[in-house]
Amino acid sequence: MKIGKMDKRIILQKPELISDGAGGYKPAGANKFVDAGTVWAEFKTPKFSTQEVAGAVASVGIREIKIWYRADVVKGWRVLYGSDKLSVNHVYHIGRNETFLVVKEMVK
């Protein structure tokens, strides 16, 4: 892996959890996240498409982000990059060296 390509700083966020009153935890809400770490990342070439969402046309961007191996990141997390909020739709690992995040951004 070439370290020079991982030149973007991103913030990984996981859903905030609150006590469910029965000894477990549940999500605090749809848009409640807490920071899980700041990491170096490499953004792969995005793929864009358009969809009709609630009667309006929206542009949907799917991109792949490569980071150093992190076993804790799962679907449902979020990536912050500048003002962009990207939802993590899929996570896969290449050995124990790299983690790839497939993220989605929707612009209405």
Legacy VTK file of the C-alpha trace (Angstrom):
# vtk DataFile Version 3.0
C-alpha trace
ASCII
DATASET POLYDATA
POINTS 108 float
0.000 0.000 0.000
1.263 3.473 -0.817
0.882 5.708 2.198
0.989 8.853 0.030
-2.468 8.159 -1.400
-4.075 8.251 2.048
-4.031 12.038 2.114
-7.522 12.904 3.404
-8.468 13.228 7.085
-11.921 11.856 7.890
-13.881 11.486 11.091
-15.554 8.145 11.749
-18.781 8.388 13.721
-20.898 5.633 15.240
-24.539 5.816 16.310
-24.986 7.112 19.845
-26.469 4.479 22.159
-28.619 5.032 25.251
-29.773 2.627 27.948
-32.989 0.773 27.167
-33.779 0.334 30.877
-33.427 -3.450 30.699
-29.640 -3.712 30.802
-29.103 -3.198 27.074
-28.680 -0.285 24.703
-30.597 1.182 21.782
-29.854 3.934 19.234
-30.421 7.444 20.633
-32.019 8.667 17.394
-31.727 8.751 13.632
-29.172 11.591 13.498
-27.330 11.137 16.792
-23.712 10.121 16.302
-20.544 10.245 18.409
-16.971 10.461 17.123
-15.112 7.140 17.037
-11.849 8.443 15.636
-10.057 10.525 13.039
-8.129 8.564 10.401
-6.223 9.005 7.156
-8.141 7.882 4.075
-7.886 7.442 0.324
-10.984 8.253 -1.732
-11.552 6.095 -4.808
-13.309 7.444 -7.925
-17.017 7.981 -7.135
-19.964 6.679 -9.125
-22.978 8.958 -9.528
-26.571 8.324 -10.501
-29.871 10.158 -10.266
-33.004 8.937 -8.533
-36.466 10.261 -7.901
-36.939 10.738 -4.171
-40.299 11.984 -2.877
-41.151 13.485 -6.256
-37.839 15.319 -6.641
-34.699 14.388 -8.519
-31.720 13.604 -6.299
-28.111 12.902 -7.189
-26.675 9.877 -5.404
-22.927 9.407 -5.074
-21.454 6.040 -4.123
-17.777 5.985 -3.317
-15.225 3.719 -1.780
-12.909 4.942 0.962
-9.781 3.034 1.988
-8.462 3.325 5.552
-6.039 1.359 7.687
-7.605 -1.800 9.147
-10.396 -1.163 11.665
-12.469 -4.133 12.830
-14.966 -1.973 14.733
-16.445 -0.039 11.781
-19.796 -1.467 10.607
-22.743 -0.587 8.397
-24.727 2.280 9.913
-21.702 4.369 10.866
-21.047 7.750 9.285
-18.025 9.460 7.727
-17.483 13.207 8.012
-15.251 14.801 5.417
-15.366 18.573 5.563
-19.072 19.429 5.361
-19.959 16.091 3.709
-21.821 13.469 5.739
-21.502 10.040 4.153
-23.424 7.011 5.399
-21.543 3.712 5.551
-23.487 1.111 3.554
-20.921 -1.686 3.469
-17.544 -2.526 5.011
-15.010 -5.067 3.815
-11.434 -5.886 4.745
-8.382 -6.892 2.725
-6.544 -9.107 5.170
-5.689 -7.275 8.352
-4.119 -4.306 6.571
-6.900 -2.342 4.886
-10.566 -1.602 5.453
-12.780 -0.364 2.653
-15.928 1.650 3.368
-18.621 1.860 0.704
-20.401 5.134 1.447
-23.378 6.962 0.019
-24.111 10.669 -0.289
-27.445 11.998 -1.480
-27.819 15.575 -2.744
-31.315 16.879 -3.400
LINES 1 109
108 0 1 2 3 4 5 6 7 8 9 10 11 12 13 14 15 16 17 18 19 20 21 22 23 24 25 26 27 28 29 30 31 32 33 34 35 36 37 38 39 40 41 42 43 44 45 46 47 48 49 50 51 52 53 54 55 56 57 58 59 60 61 62 63 64 65 66 67 68 69 70 71 72 73 74 75 76 77 78 79 80 81 82 83 84 85 86 87 88 89 90 91 92 93 94 95 96 97 98 99 100 101 102 103 104 105 106 107
